[in-house]
Amino acid sequence: PPPTPPCTKSERFDAMLQQVRTWESLGLTAPGRRGEILLGTYAGAKNAEVVRALKACYCDYGALRLAGDLIFKLLKGAMARKA
């Protein structure tokens, strides 16, 4: 069976962050705008202050959480085509 999805906002953010770190460790890239966004997520994931700030925004503000989920979904789709 597939893994159980994270149940809290904080756990969802942590799972997305881990996925981004995995993509980077695999050396995955993307063309165009998605590639620019991906490189930005790689850089942000390495900065503890940025991670804390984004996590607070993700957990506390629904509109930002929705935007984060949409961006992650786009990146995840691009990375799935790479695998």
N, CA, C and O atoms as a GROMACS GRO file, in nm:
protein
  332
    1PRO      N    1   0.083  -0.120   0.000
    1PRO     CA    2   0.000   0.000   0.000
    1PRO      C    3   0.088   0.126   0.000
    1PRO      O    4   0.200   0.123   0.050
    2PRO      N    5   0.037   0.237  -0.055
    2PRO     CA    6   0.114   0.361  -0.054
    2PRO      C    7   0.128   0.413   0.088
    2PRO      O    8   0.046   0.382   0.175
    3PRO      N    9   0.233   0.494   0.114
    3PRO     CA   10   0.249   0.547   0.249
    3PRO      C   11   0.132   0.638   0.286
    3PRO      O   12   0.070   0.701   0.200
    4THR      N   13   0.103   0.643   0.414
    4THR     CA   14  -0.003   0.730   0.463
    4THR      C   15   0.039   0.875   0.447
    4THR      O   16   0.149   0.911   0.488
    5PRO      N   17  -0.046   0.960   0.388
    5PRO     CA   18  -0.008   1.100   0.371
    5PRO      C   19   0.003   1.171   0.506
    5PRO      O   20  -0.067   1.134   0.601
    6PRO      N   21   0.089   1.271   0.515
    6PRO     CA   22   0.101   1.346   0.640
    6PRO      C   23  -0.033   1.406   0.678
    6PRO      O   24  -0.111   1.445   0.592
    7CYS      N   25  -0.060   1.414   0.810
    7CYS     CA   26  -0.193   1.456   0.852
    7CYS      C   27  -0.198   1.601   0.902
    7CYS      O   28  -0.307   1.658   0.911
    8THR      N   29  -0.086   1.660   0.933
    8THR     CA   30  -0.090   1.798   0.980
    8THR      C   31  -0.021   1.888   0.878
    8THR      O   32   0.056   1.842   0.794
    9LYS      N   33  -0.050   2.016   0.887
    9LYS     CA   34   0.014   2.113   0.797
    9LYS      C   35   0.165   2.108   0.811
    9LYS      O   36   0.238   2.111   0.712
   10SER      N   37   0.211   2.101   0.934
   10SER     CA   38   0.355   2.096   0.960
   10SER      C   39   0.417   1.970   0.899
   10SER      O   40   0.525   1.977   0.839
   11GLU      N   41   0.351   1.858   0.915
   11GLU     CA   42   0.401   1.732   0.857
   11GLU      C   43   0.400   1.737   0.706
   11GLU      O   44   0.492   1.685   0.642
   12ARG      N   45   0.297   1.798   0.646
   12ARG     CA   46   0.292   1.812   0.500
   12ARG      C   47   0.409   1.897   0.451
   12ARG      O   48   0.475   1.863   0.353
   13PHE      N   49   0.435   2.008   0.520
   13PHE     CA   50   0.547   2.094   0.481
   13PHE      C   51   0.678   2.015   0.491
   13PHE      O   52   0.760   2.020   0.400
   14ASP      N   53   0.696   1.944   0.601
   14ASP     CA   54   0.818   1.866   0.620
   14ASP      C   55   0.835   1.760   0.510
   14ASP      O   56   0.946   1.737   0.462
   15ALA      N   57   0.725   1.697   0.471
   15ALA     CA   58   0.731   1.596   0.365
   15ALA      C   59   0.769   1.659   0.231
   15ALA      O   60   0.847   1.602   0.155
   16MET      N   61   0.714   1.777   0.201
   16MET     CA   62   0.750   1.846   0.077
   16MET      C   63   0.896   1.888   0.080
   16MET      O   64   0.967   1.875  -0.020
   17LEU      N   65   0.942   1.939   0.193
   17LEU     CA   66   1.082   1.979   0.207
   17LEU      C   67   1.175   1.860   0.185
   17LEU      O   68   1.276   1.871   0.117
   18GLN      N   69   1.140   1.747   0.243
   18GLN     CA   70   1.222   1.627   0.225
   18GLN      C   71   1.224   1.584   0.078
   18GLN      O   72   1.328   1.540   0.028
   19GLN      N   73   1.111   1.595   0.011
   19GLN     CA   74   1.106   1.558  -0.130
   19GLN      C   75   1.195   1.650  -0.214
   19GLN      O   76   1.265   1.603  -0.304
   20VAL      N   77   1.193   1.779  -0.185
   20VAL     CA   78   1.278   1.874  -0.257
   20VAL      C   79   1.425   1.839  -0.234
   20VAL      O   80   1.506   1.841  -0.327
   21ARG      N   81   1.460   1.806  -0.112
   21ARG     CA   82   1.599   1.768  -0.081
   21ARG      C   83   1.638   1.640  -0.154
   21ARG      O   84   1.752   1.625  -0.197
   22THR      N   85   1.544   1.549  -0.168
   22THR     CA   86   1.571   1.425  -0.242
   22THR      C   87   1.595   1.456  -0.389
   22THR      O   88   1.689   1.404  -0.449
   23TRP      N   89   1.510   1.541  -0.448
   23TRP     CA   90   1.530   1.578  -0.588
   23TRP      C   91   1.669   1.638  -0.608
   23TRP      O   92   1.738   1.606  -0.706
   24GLU      N   93   1.708   1.725  -0.515
   24GLU     CA   94   1.840   1.788  -0.530
   24GLU      C   95   1.951   1.684  -0.519
   24GLU      O   96   2.046   1.687  -0.596
   25SER      N   97   1.939   1.592  -0.424
   25SER     CA   98   2.043   1.490  -0.406
   25SER      C   99   2.055   1.400  -0.530
   25SER      O  100   2.162   1.344  -0.555
   26LEU      N  101   1.947   1.387  -0.605
   26LEU     CA  102   1.948   1.308  -0.729
   26LEU      C  103   1.995   1.390  -0.849
   26LEU      O  104   2.012   1.338  -0.959
   27GLY      N  105   2.016   1.521  -0.826
   27GLY     CA  106   2.062   1.608  -0.933
   27GLY      C  107   1.956   1.640  -1.036
   27GLY      O  108   1.987   1.672  -1.151
   28LEU      N  109   1.828   1.632  -0.996
   28LEU     CA  110   1.721   1.658  -1.090
   28LEU      C  111   1.708   1.806  -1.122
   28LEU      O  112   1.721   1.891  -1.033
   29THR      N  113   1.682   1.837  -1.247
   29THR     CA  114   1.662   1.973  -1.293
   29THR      C  115   1.537   1.977  -1.380
   29THR      O  116   1.478   1.873  -1.411
   30ALA      N  117   1.499   2.096  -1.419
   30ALA     CA  118   1.384   2.113  -1.508
   30ALA      C  119   1.414   2.230  -1.601
   30ALA      O  120   1.492   2.319  -1.565
   31PRO      N  121   1.355   2.231  -1.719
   31PRO     CA  122   1.379   2.341  -1.811
   31PRO      C  123   1.294   2.464  -1.777
   31PRO      O  124   1.193   2.454  -1.708
   32GLY      N  125   1.338   2.578  -1.826
   32GLY     CA  126   1.258   2.701  -1.819
   32GLY      C  127   1.224   2.748  -1.679
   32GLY      O  128   1.303   2.735  -1.585
   33ARG      N  129   1.105   2.804  -1.669
   33ARG     CA  130   1.059   2.862  -1.542
   33ARG      C  131   1.057   2.760  -1.428
   33ARG      O  132   1.095   2.791  -1.315
   34ARG      N  133   1.012   2.640  -1.459
   34ARG     CA  134   1.008   2.539  -1.353
   34ARG      C  135   1.148   2.512  -1.301
   34ARG      O  136   1.167   2.488  -1.182
   35GLY      N  137   1.246   2.515  -1.389
   35GLY     CA  138   1.384   2.497  -1.347
   35GLY      C  139   1.430   2.609  -1.256
   35GLY      O  140   1.500   2.584  -1.157
   36GLU      N  141   1.391   2.732  -1.287
   36GLU     CA  142   1.425   2.846  -1.202
   36GLU      C  143   1.362   2.831  -1.064
   36GLU      O  144   1.426   2.855  -0.962
   37ILE      N  145   1.236   2.790  -1.063
   37ILE     CA  146   1.166   2.770  -0.936
   37ILE      C  147   1.232   2.658  -0.857
   37ILE      O  148   1.252   2.668  -0.736
   38LEU      N  149   1.266   2.551  -0.926
   38LEU     CA  150   1.330   2.437  -0.860
   38LEU      C  151   1.463   2.476  -0.798
   38LEU      O  152   1.491   2.440  -0.684
   39LEU      N  153   1.545   2.552  -0.872
   39LEU     CA  154   1.674   2.596  -0.817
   39LEU      C  155   1.653   2.684  -0.695
   39LEU      O  156   1.730   2.677  -0.599
   40GLY      N  157   1.549   2.767  -0.697
   40GLY     CA  158   1.517   2.850  -0.581
   40GLY      C  159   1.475   2.766  -0.461
   40GLY      O  160   1.510   2.797  -0.347
   41THR      N  161   1.400   2.659  -0.486
   41THR     CA  162   1.360   2.573  -0.374
   41THR      C  163   1.481   2.501  -0.317
   41THR      O  164   1.490   2.481  -0.196
   42TYR      N  165   1.574   2.461  -0.404
   42TYR     CA  166   1.696   2.396  -0.356
   42TYR      C  167   1.773   2.492  -0.265
   42TYR      O  168   1.818   2.453  -0.157
   43ALA      N  169   1.788   2.616  -0.309
   43ALA     CA  170   1.861   2.715  -0.229
   43ALA      C  171   1.790   2.741  -0.097
   43ALA      O  172   1.854   2.744   0.008
   44GLY      N  173   1.659   2.761  -0.102
   44GLY     CA  174   1.583   2.788   0.020
   44GLY      C  175   1.586   2.673   0.118
   44GLY      O  176   1.589   2.695   0.239
   45ALA      N  177   1.586   2.550   0.068
   45ALA     CA  178   1.585   2.432   0.155
   45ALA      C  179   1.714   2.418   0.233
   45ALA      O  180   1.719   2.345   0.332
   46LYS      N  181   1.819   2.487   0.191
   46LYS     CA  182   1.948   2.480   0.260
   46LYS      C  183   1.963   2.586   0.368
   46LYS      O  184   2.058   2.583   0.446
   47ASN      N  185   1.869   2.680   0.374
   47ASN     CA  186   1.878   2.791   0.467
   47ASN      C  187   1.774   2.773   0.578
   47ASN      O  188   1.653   2.784   0.554
   48ALA      N  189   1.821   2.745   0.698
   48ALA     CA  190   1.730   2.714   0.810
   48ALA      C  191   1.634   2.829   0.839
   48ALA      O  192   1.518   2.804   0.872
   49GLU      N  193   1.678   2.953   0.828
   49GLU     CA  194   1.590   3.067   0.854
   49GLU      C  195   1.480   3.077   0.749
   49GLU      O  196   1.365   3.106   0.782
   50VAL      N  197   1.513   3.052   0.624
   50VAL     CA  198   1.414   3.053   0.517
   50VAL      C  199   1.314   2.940   0.539
   50VAL      O  200   1.193   2.959   0.525
   51VAL      N  201   1.364   2.822   0.572
   51VAL     CA  202   1.275   2.707   0.597
   51VAL      C  203   1.178   2.738   0.710
   51VAL      O  204   1.059   2.712   0.698
   52ARG      N  205   1.228   2.794   0.821
   52ARG     CA  206   1.139   2.828   0.934
   52ARG      C  207   1.033   2.930   0.893
   52ARG      O  208   0.916   2.916   0.929
   53ALA      N  209   1.075   3.033   0.819
   53ALA     CA  210   0.979   3.136   0.777
   53ALA      C  211   0.874   3.078   0.683
   53ALA      O  212   0.754   3.106   0.700
   54LEU      N  213   0.916   2.999   0.585
   54LEU     CA  214   0.820   2.940   0.492
   54LEU      C  215   0.726   2.842   0.562
   54LEU      O  216   0.608   2.834   0.529
   55LYS      N  217   0.780   2.769   0.658
   55LYS     CA  218   0.696   2.674   0.733
   55LYS      C  219   0.590   2.748   0.813
   55LYS      O  220   0.474   2.706   0.818
   56ALA      N  221   0.628   2.859   0.875
   56ALA     CA  222   0.531   2.939   0.952
   56ALA      C  223   0.423   2.992   0.859
   56ALA      O  224   0.304   2.986   0.891
   57CYS      N  225   0.463   3.044   0.743
   57CYS     CA  226   0.365   3.094   0.645
   57CYS      C  227   0.274   2.981   0.598
   57CYS      O  228   0.152   2.998   0.590
   58TYR      N  229   0.334   2.866   0.568
   58TYR     CA  230   0.257   2.752   0.518
   58TYR      C  231   0.154   2.706   0.622
   58TYR      O  232   0.040   2.676   0.588
   59CYS      N  233   0.195   2.700   0.746
   59CYS     CA  234   0.106   2.649   0.851
   59CYS      C  235   0.000   2.750   0.895
   59CYS      O  236  -0.110   2.711   0.934
   60ASP      N  237   0.033   2.880   0.887
   60ASP     CA  238  -0.056   2.981   0.944
   60ASP      C  239  -0.147   3.054   0.846
   60ASP      O  240  -0.246   3.114   0.886
   61TYR      N  241  -0.113   3.049   0.716
   61TYR     CA  242  -0.188   3.129   0.619
   61TYR      C  243  -0.240   3.041   0.505
   61TYR      O  244  -0.163   2.992   0.423
   62GLY      N  245  -0.370   3.024   0.504
   62GLY     CA  246  -0.432   2.934   0.406
   62GLY      C  247  -0.402   2.968   0.261
   62GLY      O  248  -0.377   2.879   0.181
   63ALA      N  249  -0.405   3.096   0.227
   63ALA     CA  250  -0.380   3.135   0.088
   63ALA      C  251  -0.236   3.100   0.046
   63ALA      O  252  -0.213   3.055  -0.066
   64LEU      N  253  -0.142   3.121   0.136
   64LEU     CA  254  -0.003   3.087   0.106
   64LEU      C  255   0.016   2.935   0.102
   64LEU      O  256   0.096   2.885   0.023
   65ARG      N  257  -0.057   2.864   0.186
   65ARG     CA  258  -0.050   2.718   0.185
   65ARG      C  259  -0.103   2.665   0.051
   65ARG      O  260  -0.044   2.574  -0.008
   66LEU      N  261  -0.212   2.721   0.005
   66LEU     CA  262  -0.268   2.681  -0.124
   66LEU      C  263  -0.167   2.706  -0.236
   66LEU      O  264  -0.147   2.621  -0.322
   67ALA      N  265  -0.105   2.824  -0.235
   67ALA     CA  266  -0.005   2.856  -0.336
   67ALA      C  267   0.112   2.759  -0.328
   67ALA      O  268   0.161   2.710  -0.430
   68GLY      N  269   0.158   2.731  -0.207
   68GLY     CA  270   0.268   2.636  -0.188
   68GLY      C  271   0.233   2.497  -0.240
   68GLY      O  272   0.315   2.431  -0.303
   69ASP      N  273   0.112   2.454  -0.212
   69ASP     CA  274   0.068   2.323  -0.260
   69ASP      C  275   0.064   2.318  -0.413
   69ASP      O  276   0.102   2.218  -0.473
   70LEU      N  277   0.017   2.426  -0.474
   70LEU     CA  278   0.011   2.430  -0.620
   70LEU      C  279   0.150   2.429  -0.683
   70LEU      O  280   0.174   2.357  -0.780
   71ILE      N  281   0.240   2.508  -0.627
   71ILE     CA  282   0.378   2.510  -0.678
   71ILE      C  283   0.441   2.373  -0.663
   71ILE      O  284   0.505   2.323  -0.755
   72PHE      N  285   0.424   2.312  -0.546
   72PHE     CA  286   0.482   2.180  -0.524
   72PHE      C  287   0.423   2.078  -0.622
   72PHE      O  288   0.496   1.992  -0.673
   73LYS      N  289   0.293   2.087  -0.648
   73LYS     CA  290   0.229   1.995  -0.741
   73LYS      C  291   0.289   2.009  -0.881
   73LYS      O  292   0.315   1.909  -0.948
   74LEU      N  293   0.312   2.132  -0.926
   74LEU     CA  294   0.374   2.154  -1.056
   74LEU      C  295   0.514   2.095  -1.061
   74LEU      O  296   0.550   2.027  -1.158
   75LEU      N  297   0.592   2.120  -0.957
   75LEU     CA  298   0.728   2.066  -0.954
   75LEU      C  299   0.728   1.914  -0.946
   75LEU      O  300   0.807   1.847  -1.012
   76LYS      N  301   0.638   1.861  -0.867
   76LYS     CA  302   0.630   1.715  -0.853
   76LYS      C  303   0.596   1.650  -0.987
   76LYS      O  304   0.652   1.546  -1.021
   77GLY      N  305   0.506   1.711  -1.062
   77GLY     CA  306   0.473   1.658  -1.194
   77GLY      C  307   0.592   1.661  -1.288
   77GLY      O  308   0.616   1.566  -1.362
   78ALA      N  309   0.668   1.770  -1.285
   78ALA     CA  310   0.787   1.781  -1.368
   78ALA      C  311   0.892   1.677  -1.327
   78ALA      O  312   0.958   1.619  -1.413
   79MET      N  313   0.906   1.654  -1.200
   79MET     CA  314   1.005   1.558  -1.152
   79MET      C  315   0.962   1.415  -1.180
   79MET      O  316   1.046   1.328  -1.204
   80ALA      N  317   0.830   1.390  -1.179
   80ALA     CA  318   0.780   1.255  -1.210
   80ALA      C  319   0.814   1.217  -1.354
   80ALA      O  320   0.842   1.101  -1.383
   81ARG      N  321   0.812   1.315  -1.443
   81ARG     CA  322   0.846   1.288  -1.582
   81ARG      C  323   0.995   1.263  -1.598
   81ARG      O  324   1.036   1.202  -1.697
   82LYS      N  325   1.078   1.307  -1.502
   82LYS     CA  326   1.222   1.285  -1.506
   82LYS      C  327   1.258   1.144  -1.461
   82LYS      O  328   1.356   1.087  -1.507
   83ALA      N  329   1.176   1.090  -1.371
   83ALA     CA  330   1.208   0.960  -1.311
   83ALA      C  331   1.181   0.846  -1.407
   83ALA      O  332   1.202   0.730  -1.372
   0.00000   0.00000   0.00000
